[in-house]
Amino acid sequence: MRAVIRNLAAVACVGALLTACSSGTDTPDAAESTGAAAAPDAAEKVTLTVATFNEFGYEDLIDEYMELNPNVTVEHRKAATSNEARDNMNTRLAAGSGLADIEAIEIDWLTELMQYPDRFVDLNSPEVEGRWLDWKTAAVTTPDGKLIGYGTDIGPEAICYRSDLFEAAGLPTDREEVATLLEGDWDTYFSVGKDFVANSDVAWYDSAAATFQGMVNQVENPFENSDGTPIPLGDNAEMKSLYETVAGASSTDGLSAGLEQWSEDWTNAFQNDGFATMLCPGWMLGVIEGNSEGVEGWDIANVFPGGGGNWGGSYLTVPEQGPNHDEAIKLAAWLTAPEQQIKAFESKGTFPSQVDALADPALLGATNAFFNDAPTGEILADRANAVAVQPYKGPNYFALAQLVTDALNRVDVTDTDDIAGSWDKALDAYDALGLS
């Protein structure tokens, strides 16, 4: 828990430092006020850095861009996790240097950065107006109309499953039959899981915290009121109920593999039949395939507990501290164009947020050979249409969600606390934040 509080203190420190960096007395010249840098001559060699995390599907696209633009060299920095990228962003924003020309940010910590829009270049342009779903763009638009990010993916969720493990446990394997089996609420998902583990030595799902994440994304105000004020954790009956439900299913009922997503043990579990199902936003398809090389049996069902949910989604930003604003904007715009996002989807399953891409026959007709030739484009489009709730995620969302995630991990991963005791520690950690 001390680590959590250190992280929160670091965020507060970033806020103080960023505020100190901003001057209310200096008057910027015209170039500075637009956030633009002088465009280099066409023959001038330019090196751009792009920082992402997990799997954006950009490897081949970056090579393609350099072929199309021989004067541009693009260096790709890829963090292992979103948390690692967030820590780097906060540290280097505070320092005033060291960020890439283009920095990817994840929706769960976007609101932290929206407090400091002056640290990012305004990306408004007639060329990209109307490119994205309205709600995707609204999240990165300031009250005065500044656009600080270009949308990459969204995360409509389905259920990925191991058909071979289902067969061994006596469950149906056909994806339509699996969708029918799992249709319903979270109680249905956990009930089928109990049937599975009763007939298998394999866990039903990978992680309590990951499962909780899927449940939270169906709640309108999970941790904060719509005005940004935090909901005291001790008064948050809905979050406590979700915590107790998934913690009980994971530890008492034995449905979880007890893994922390993105850990080495979690990665290795794909190779040793570690679990039978997992919540599966589009961007997870590439992760599963990458970790499951040589493993057969993965499939995807057009179903999600509770109807629909969106997990994640990211943006590309251009930090003000970078020296190549114009060239960075060009690259960011190109990477997030519908044509490139279709290619990223085909490469890593990252589901596009661009209006034209969502109607593209290449998307709707896409299949994935690794997932038993599943019609992943159609399935994820259906799952996107099933999303009915966009949770409010204010400036404290990431920190508050981490408190409950840590509580679940103490029960599910490290097995150091029981369900009630770990919740009490989360309440203590909340009180220590001094938010209410």
Helices and strands as residue ranges (DSSP letters): H 2-21, H 30-34, E 46-53, H 59-68, E 72-79, H 82-95, E 102-106, G 107-109, H 110-113, G 117-119, G 126-128, H 134-138, E 150-162, H 163-168, H 175-182, H 186-198, E 203-205, H 208-216, G 233-235, H 237-247, I 248-252, H 264-269, E 275-281, H 284-291, E 298-301, E 310-317, H 325-335, H 338-348, E 351-352, H 355-358, H 361-364, H 376-385, H 397-412, H 419-433
